[in-house]
Amino acid sequence: MFENLNEKLERSFKMLKGQGRITEINIAETLKEVRRALLDADVNYKIAKTFTETVKEKALGQDVLSAVKPGEMMVKIVHDELAGLMGGKSVDINMQGNPTVILIAGLQGSGKTTFSGKLAKHLKTKKAKNPLLVAGDVYRPAAIDQLKVLGEQINVPVYTEEGSKEPVKIAKAAIKYAKEKGHNLVIVDTAGRLAIDEEMMNEIAAVKEAVSPHEILFVVDSMTGQDAVNTAKEFNDRLDFDGVVLTKLDGDTRGGAALSIRSVVNKPIKFVGTGEKLDALDVFYPERMADRILGMGDIVSLVERAQEQFDAEQARQLQKKLAKNQFSFNDFLSQIQQIKKMGNLKDLAGMIPGMGKALKDIDIDDDAFKHIEAIIHSMTPLEREDPAVLNGTRRKRIADGSGTNIQEVNRLIKQFDETRKMMRMVSQGKNMGRMMGNMRRR
């Protein structure tokens, strides 16, 4: 995400290369390029202008220490201002009330229904909530069915009133039902509406009035850029919502919505959607997003995702196997599946500093492990547990069964052997110099 903005900002910082001090003369062209980069990213002109003026004021005349180059100092100042522009710090969702009632609002096609399912899964998993989804979109024919499918996938019930065209009545009845059935969280999905549609805006205002939600979240498609910001302002004038959700941030978005929306509506961005899968939902951290915009990666989020998939008992068992040199293809497959659960592979790689730029024009398919999994699944239980038995005949059979060729099978077995040796060395505490030496000789 934000690849184009990152590239243009990086280019602007290079203009300070070789300078020993930030001055009004040498900073002028840099800030001109910074402002141009923000405008190209569809950031509001007034916000871009104010932003660069603030950066200029903070940067001018600062002495550059011998260990810090002017360009590096400028990156630090821009980073801090970007984080401030997006809110400075993350803001939690309001979980008061029993049940907690969350109302979801937004434009048609912004991804409200999918987000409702993602939020239910997120709060069920992270906050141990017992959610109830409410099908309040009575206009879009497939909306109720879509919410039911999402509910089944995450094992969350969906309250519906088939045939009803009264969202207010449905929402009130759903809260009563939630209290009776012991649900401590109610997420009300509503119909997409246009800000200019007075009747529909009155309707969602009536839903708000009837159920007094503890949290109103405005869902907006980040790919709509500056239009998203303008719409957010109109919705906020009517609903006074509590937070913003940016969906489709993994797409070819220019970033304008993420950088402008906080300043325009003075409401925090609380969540971002980073993919189609139901676990592709992240809490919004302004500082981490500023890191990613400037190509610094996001190691904290990467570690958090890894920890979510970490199984302590499984890790202990794996440690024992490594010590006895019993690491098998079943263990290898298990590690691959844990990586896949962490999210989109290119997005994960982009969290590693420097990798986002390196992978800019490289397409990493979410099915990148497909051939590896097919090969392992074509092995017998004995072959998975004891790779030493994989002779030429067995390898040929595995290649035929997995739809690959003998070269791919041989390559995987070689990679597996190298991985097993390296993991065993690490588990036994061998020194890093020896390990790196072995890797170089390969």
SULGI-V954079 format. One record per residue. N is the residue number from 1. RES is the residue in three letters. BURIAL is b if it has 9 or more other C-alpha atoms within 8 Angstrom, else e. Layout:
n:res:burial
N:RES:BURIAL
N:RES:BURIAL
This chain:
n:res:burial
1:MET:b
2:PHE:b
3:GLU:b
4:ASN:e
5:LEU:b
6:ASN:b
7:GLU:b
8:LYS:b
9:LEU:b
10:GLU:b
11:ARG:e
12:SER:b
13:PHE:b
14:LYS:e
15:MET:b
16:LEU:b
17:LYS:b
18:GLY:e
19:GLN:e
20:GLY:e
21:ARG:b
22:ILE:b
23:THR:e
24:GLU:e
25:ILE:e
26:ASN:b
27:ILE:b
28:ALA:e
29:GLU:b
30:THR:b
31:LEU:b
32:LYS:e
33:GLU:b
34:VAL:b
35:ARG:b
36:ARG:e
37:ALA:b
38:LEU:b
39:LEU:b
40:ASP:b
41:ALA:b
42:ASP:b
43:VAL:b
44:ASN:b
45:TYR:e
46:LYS:e
47:ILE:b
48:ALA:b
49:LYS:b
50:THR:e
51:PHE:b
52:THR:b
53:GLU:e
54:THR:e
55:VAL:b
56:LYS:b
57:GLU:e
58:LYS:e
59:ALA:b
60:LEU:b
61:GLY:e
62:GLN:e
63:ASP:e
64:VAL:b
65:LEU:e
66:SER:e
67:ALA:e
68:VAL:e
69:LYS:b
70:PRO:b
71:GLY:b
72:GLU:b
73:MET:b
74:MET:b
75:VAL:b
76:LYS:e
77:ILE:b
78:VAL:b
79:HIS:b
80:ASP:b
81:GLU:b
82:LEU:b
83:ALA:b
84:GLY:b
85:LEU:b
86:MET:b
87:GLY:b
88:GLY:b
89:LYS:b
90:SER:b
91:VAL:e
92:ASP:e
93:ILE:e
94:ASN:e
95:MET:e
96:GLN:e
97:GLY:e
98:ASN:e
99:PRO:b
100:THR:b
101:VAL:b
102:ILE:b
103:LEU:b
104:ILE:b
105:ALA:b
106:GLY:b
107:LEU:b
108:GLN:b
109:GLY:e
110:SER:b
111:GLY:b
112:LYS:b
113:THR:b
114:THR:b
115:PHE:b
116:SER:b
117:GLY:b
118:LYS:b
119:LEU:b
120:ALA:b
121:LYS:b
122:HIS:b
123:LEU:b
124:LYS:b
125:THR:e
126:LYS:e
127:LYS:e
128:ALA:e
129:LYS:b
130:ASN:b
131:PRO:b
132:LEU:b
133:LEU:b
134:VAL:b
135:ALA:b
136:GLY:b
137:ASP:b
138:VAL:b
139:TYR:e
140:ARG:e
141:PRO:e
142:ALA:e
143:ALA:b
144:ILE:b
145:ASP:e
146:GLN:b
147:LEU:b
148:LYS:b
149:VAL:e
150:LEU:b
151:GLY:b
152:GLU:b
153:GLN:e
154:ILE:e
155:ASN:e
156:VAL:b
157:PRO:b
158:VAL:b
159:TYR:b
160:THR:b
161:GLU:e
162:GLU:e
163:GLY:e
164:SER:e
165:LYS:e
166:GLU:e
167:PRO:b
168:VAL:b
169:LYS:e
170:ILE:b
171:ALA:b
172:LYS:b
173:ALA:e
174:ALA:b
175:ILE:b
176:LYS:e
177:TYR:e
178:ALA:b
179:LYS:b
180:GLU:e
181:LYS:e
182:GLY:e
183:HIS:b
184:ASN:b
185:LEU:b
186:VAL:b
187:ILE:b
188:VAL:b
189:ASP:b
190:THR:b
191:ALA:b
192:GLY:b
193:ARG:b
194:LEU:b
195:ALA:b
196:ILE:e
197:ASP:e
198:GLU:e
199:GLU:e
200:MET:b
201:MET:b
202:ASN:e
203:GLU:b
204:ILE:b
205:ALA:b
206:ALA:b
207:VAL:b
208:LYS:b
209:GLU:e
210:ALA:e
211:VAL:b
212:SER:e
213:PRO:b
214:HIS:b
215:GLU:b
216:ILE:b
217:LEU:b
218:PHE:b
219:VAL:b
220:VAL:b
221:ASP:b
222:SER:b
223:MET:b
224:THR:e
225:GLY:b
226:GLN:b
227:ASP:e
228:ALA:b
229:VAL:b
230:ASN:e
231:THR:b
232:ALA:b
233:LYS:b
234:GLU:b
235:PHE:b
236:ASN:b
237:ASP:e
238:ARG:e
239:LEU:e
240:ASP:e
241:PHE:b
242:ASP:b
243:GLY:b
244:VAL:b
245:VAL:b
246:LEU:b
247:THR:b
248:LYS:b
249:LEU:b
250:ASP:b
251:GLY:e
252:ASP:e
253:THR:b
254:ARG:b
255:GLY:b
256:GLY:b
257:ALA:b
258:ALA:b
259:LEU:b
260:SER:b
261:ILE:b
262:ARG:b
263:SER:b
264:VAL:e
265:VAL:b
266:ASN:e
267:LYS:b
268:PRO:b
269:ILE:b
270:LYS:b
271:PHE:b
272:VAL:b
273:GLY:b
274:THR:b
275:GLY:b
276:GLU:e
277:LYS:e
278:LEU:b
279:ASP:e
280:ALA:b
281:LEU:b
282:ASP:e
283:VAL:e
284:PHE:b
285:TYR:e
286:PRO:b
287:GLU:b
288:ARG:b
289:MET:b
290:ALA:b
291:ASP:b
292:ARG:b
293:ILE:b
294:LEU:b
295:GLY:b
296:MET:b
297:GLY:b
298:ASP:b
299:ILE:b
300:VAL:e
301:SER:b
302:LEU:b
303:VAL:e
304:GLU:e
305:ARG:b
306:ALA:b
307:GLN:e
308:GLU:e
309:GLN:b
310:PHE:e
311:ASP:e
312:ALA:e
313:GLU:e
314:GLN:e
315:ALA:b
316:ARG:e
317:GLN:e
318:LEU:b
319:GLN:b
320:LYS:e
321:LYS:b
322:LEU:b
323:ALA:b
324:LYS:e
325:ASN:e
326:GLN:e
327:PHE:b
328:SER:b
329:PHE:b
330:ASN:b
331:ASP:b
332:PHE:b
333:LEU:b
334:SER:e
335:GLN:e
336:ILE:b
337:GLN:e
338:GLN:b
339:ILE:b
340:LYS:b
341:LYS:e
342:MET:b
343:GLY:b
344:ASN:b
345:LEU:b
346:LYS:b
347:ASP:b
348:LEU:b
349:ALA:b
350:GLY:b
351:MET:b
352:ILE:b
353:PRO:b
354:GLY:b
355:MET:b
356:GLY:b
357:LYS:b
358:ALA:e
359:LEU:b
360:LYS:e
361:ASP:e
362:ILE:e
363:ASP:e
364:ILE:e
365:ASP:e
366:ASP:e
367:ASP:e
368:ALA:e
369:PHE:e
370:LYS:e
371:HIS:b
372:ILE:e
373:GLU:b
374:ALA:b
375:ILE:b
376:ILE:b
377:HIS:e
378:SER:b
379:MET:b
380:THR:e
381:PRO:e
382:LEU:e
383:GLU:b
384:ARG:b
385:GLU:b
386:ASP:e
387:PRO:b
388:ALA:e
389:VAL:e
390:LEU:b
391:ASN:e
392:GLY:e
393:THR:e
394:ARG:e
395:ARG:b
396:LYS:b
397:ARG:e
398:ILE:b
399:ALA:b
400:ASP:b
401:GLY:b
402:SER:b
403:GLY:e
404:THR:b
405:ASN:b
406:ILE:b
407:GLN:e
408:GLU:b
409:VAL:b
410:ASN:b
411:ARG:e
412:LEU:b
413:ILE:e
414:LYS:e
415:GLN:e
416:PHE:b
417:ASP:e
418:GLU:e
419:THR:e
420:ARG:b
421:LYS:e
422:MET:b
423:MET:b
424:ARG:b
425:MET:b
426:VAL:e
427:SER:b
428:GLN:e
429:GLY:e
430:LYS:b
431:ASN:e
432:MET:e
433:GLY:e
434:ARG:e
435:MET:b
436:MET:e
437:GLY:e
438:ASN:e
439:MET:e
440:ARG:e
441:ARG:e
442:ARG:e
